[in-house]
Amino acid sequence: MKKIKVILAVLLVFVLASSLMACNKIDTMKRIEKDKRIIWGTNAAFPPFEMRQGDEVIGVDAEIAMKIAEKLGVEVVVEDIDFDALPGALASGKIDFIAAGYTVKPDREKQMLFTDKYFKAVQVIIVQEGNTDINGPADLADKKIGVQNGTTGDFVAEALIEGGTGELIRYNNGLEAALELQNGQLDAIIIDNLPAQMIVNQNEGLKVLDEPADVEEEYALAVRKGDQELQAIINEVLKELSDSGQIDQWVEEYSFLE
């Protein structure tokens, strides 16, 4: 009898836990339909993909987000938060999808569901003009490097200074790091190539090195695990935009925006 009671107790705990998980599950599509809005999570300091223009968030990902909302027949609401806070915001239901120049990585794939990829990028190195000490990633082991917190550049820089005496300084965005580089507080910045080019164009005295810091990477949007229906809808939108060449047009448009 004792054994049966123990088994029943274990089963009861399992049933209660399962019920709790079911209650906590977010029905994304139902909520979007009910609220007539979809919540886009980003960090609006990554031009040309997302940046602020007054109170508005604009850029390539903003255009994609609006097309997704249009496809669903709802409005898009943006949550502009710290980059490294995006996974937690997605898991908790604060946002419905991430579009933030977001690189597909194995550790992220364990936490979330990625859409089809829509852009290829590479990490590059920014230094002061006239700097002859740094010519590529091999010269960074003992340098002070600025990165945007939680990005691919962060992970690449961390690997490059491993075993050396270098220092990694993390910022909320690449523009903050650029100011520190201009002021001589950093030796270099590692960031994606398009944002890097915009930073250099808008900040005198800086240059992008010819040798990249790392191999090519790819961006995608991310939704919660289990949100295959939303993933499929976003993939439809991405295919339409890619096939028409619209994404490339937006990249060019926002890359040269003053």
C-alpha positions in Angstrom: 0.0 0.0 0.0 2.8 2.4 0.9 4.4 1.8 -2.6 1.1 2.5 -4.3 0.7 5.7 -2.2 4.2 6.8 -3.3 3.4 6.2 -6.9 0.1 8.0 -6.7 1.9 11.0 -5.0 4.5 11.1 -7.8 1.8 11.0 -10.4 -0.1 13.8 -8.7 3.0 16.0 -8.7 3.5 15.2 -12.4 -0.1 16.1 -13.3 0.0 19.3 -11.3 3.3 20.3 -12.9 1.9 19.5 -16.4 -1.2 21.6 -15.7 0.9 24.5 -14.4 3.0 24.4 -17.6 -0.1 24.3 -19.7 -1.5 27.3 -17.9 1.7 29.2 -18.4 2.0 28.4 -22.1 1.6 31.5 -24.2 -0.9 31.2 -27.1 0.9 33.8 -29.3 -1.4 33.7 -32.3 -4.6 33.8 -30.2 -3.2 36.8 -28.3 -2.2 38.6 -31.5 -5.6 38.1 -33.0 -7.3 39.2 -29.7 -5.2 42.3 -29.1 -4.9 43.2 -32.9 -1.2 43.8 -32.4 2.1 42.0 -32.6 5.0 43.0 -30.3 8.5 43.4 -32.0 11.5 43.2 -29.7 14.7 45.0 -30.7 17.6 47.2 -29.6 17.3 50.3 -31.7 21.0 51.2 -31.9 22.1 49.0 -34.7 21.9 50.9 -38.0 20.9 50.3 -40.7 18.7 47.5 -39.2 17.2 49.5 -36.4 17.8 53.0 -35.2 15.9 55.9 -33.6 14.6 58.9 -35.5 13.0 61.0 -32.8 10.4 58.8 -31.1 10.2 56.4 -34.1 12.3 53.3 -34.6 13.2 52.9 -38.3 15.5 50.6 -40.4 15.5 47.4 -42.3 14.1 45.3 -39.4 11.4 48.0 -38.8 10.2 47.6 -42.4 10.2 43.8 -42.1 8.2 44.1 -38.8 5.6 46.3 -40.5 5.2 43.8 -43.3 4.6 41.0 -40.8 2.0 43.1 -39.1 0.4 43.9 -42.4 0.3 40.2 -43.3 -1.5 39.5 -40.0 -3.8 42.5 -40.3 -2.7 44.0 -37.0 -0.5 46.8 -35.8 3.1 46.5 -34.8 4.3 47.7 -31.4 8.0 48.0 -30.7 9.8 47.2 -27.4 13.2 48.8 -27.6 15.3 47.1 -24.8 18.8 46.1 -24.1 20.2 43.6 -26.6 21.1 41.0 -24.1 17.6 41.2 -22.5 15.8 40.1 -25.7 15.9 36.3 -25.1 14.3 36.7 -21.7 11.7 39.2 -23.0 10.8 36.6 -25.7 10.5 33.7 -23.3 8.4 35.7 -20.8 5.9 36.9 -23.5 6.9 40.5 -23.2 7.6 40.4 -27.0 6.4 38.1 -29.8 9.4 38.1 -32.0 13.0 39.4 -32.1 14.3 41.3 -35.1 17.6 43.0 -34.2 20.2 42.1 -36.7 20.0 38.8 -34.8 22.6 36.1 -35.7 21.6 32.5 -35.8 23.8 30.7 -33.2 23.6 27.1 -31.7 23.1 28.4 -28.1 20.3 30.7 -29.2 18.6 27.8 -31.2 18.3 25.9 -27.9 16.2 28.8 -26.4 14.1 30.0 -29.4 12.9 29.2 -32.9 14.5 30.9 -35.8 12.9 31.9 -39.1 14.6 31.6 -42.5 17.8 33.7 -42.8 17.6 37.0 -44.6 21.0 38.7 -44.5 24.7 37.8 -44.3 27.2 39.8 -42.3 30.7 39.6 -41.0 32.4 41.0 -37.9 35.0 43.7 -38.7 37.5 45.8 -36.7 37.3 49.6 -36.3 40.4 51.5 -35.2 41.6 55.1 -35.2 43.0 56.4 -38.5 46.8 56.3 -38.4 46.8 53.2 -36.1 49.6 51.0 -37.4 49.7 48.6 -34.5 46.5 46.8 -35.4 46.1 45.3 -38.8 43.9 42.3 -38.1 42.5 40.0 -35.4 45.9 38.6 -34.6 47.0 42.0 -33.2 44.1 42.2 -30.6 45.2 39.8 -27.9 46.7 42.5 -25.7 44.4 45.4 -26.7 41.4 47.1 -25.1 38.4 46.2 -27.3 34.9 47.7 -27.3 31.8 45.7 -28.2 28.0 45.8 -28.0 27.0 43.7 -25.1 25.7 40.2 -26.0 26.3 40.4 -29.7 28.5 38.2 -31.9 31.2 40.9 -31.7 31.2 40.4 -28.0 31.8 36.6 -28.3 34.5 37.1 -31.1 36.4 39.7 -29.0 36.3 37.5 -25.9 37.9 34.6 -27.9 40.5 36.9 -29.4 41.8 38.2 -26.1 41.7 34.7 -24.4 45.2 33.9 -23.1 46.4 37.5 -23.6 46.4 40.6 -21.5 43.6 42.3 -23.5 40.5 43.9 -22.0 36.9 43.7 -23.2 34.7 46.7 -22.6 30.9 46.1 -23.2 28.6 48.9 -24.2 24.8 49.2 -24.8 25.5 50.0 -28.5 28.2 50.5 -31.0 27.9 54.3 -31.1 28.9 54.5 -27.4 32.0 52.4 -28.2 32.8 54.7 -31.2 32.9 57.8 -28.9 35.3 56.0 -26.5 37.5 54.9 -29.5 37.6 58.5 -30.8 38.7 59.7 -27.3 41.5 57.1 -27.1 39.8 55.0 -24.4 39.7 52.0 -26.6 42.2 50.4 -29.1 39.5 48.9 -31.3 35.8 48.0 -31.8 34.5 44.7 -33.1 31.0 45.0 -34.7 29.0 43.9 -37.8 30.2 45.3 -41.1 27.2 47.5 -42.1 26.9 49.2 -38.7 30.7 49.6 -38.7 30.6 51.4 -42.0 27.9 53.8 -40.8 29.9 54.5 -37.6 33.0 55.3 -39.6 31.0 57.5 -42.0 29.5 59.5 -39.2 32.6 59.7 -36.9 35.8 61.3 -38.2 39.1 59.8 -37.5 38.0 56.2 -37.6 38.5 53.4 -40.2 37.5 49.8 -40.8 40.3 47.3 -41.3 40.4 45.3 -44.5 40.8 42.0 -42.7 37.6 40.8 -40.9 37.5 39.7 -37.3 35.6 36.5 -37.9 33.8 34.4 -40.5 30.5 35.3 -42.1 27.3 35.1 -40.1 23.6 35.2 -41.0 20.6 37.1 -39.5 17.1 35.7 -38.9 14.1 36.6 -36.8 13.3 34.6 -33.7 10.0 33.5 -32.1 9.2 31.3 -29.0 9.6 27.6 -29.1 6.3 26.1 -30.3 5.3 29.2 -32.4 5.7 27.4 -35.7 2.6 29.1 -37.1 4.0 32.5 -36.5 7.4 31.3 -37.8 5.7 30.1 -41.1 3.9 33.5 -41.6 7.2 35.4 -41.1 9.0 33.0 -43.5 6.3 33.8 -46.1 7.0 37.6 -45.6 10.7 37.1 -45.8 10.5 35.1 -49.0 8.3 37.7 -50.7 10.7 40.5 -49.7 13.8 38.6 -50.7 12.4 37.4 -54.0 11.4 41.0 -54.9 14.8 42.4 -53.9 13.1 44.7 -51.3 15.4 43.8 -48.4 18.5 44.7 -50.4 16.8 48.0 -51.3 16.1 48.8 -47.7 19.7 47.9 -46.7 21.0 50.4 -49.3 18.4 53.1 -48.4 19.1 53.0 -44.6 22.8 52.6 -45.0 23.1 56.0 -46.6 20.5 57.7 -44.4 21.9 60.8 -42.8 
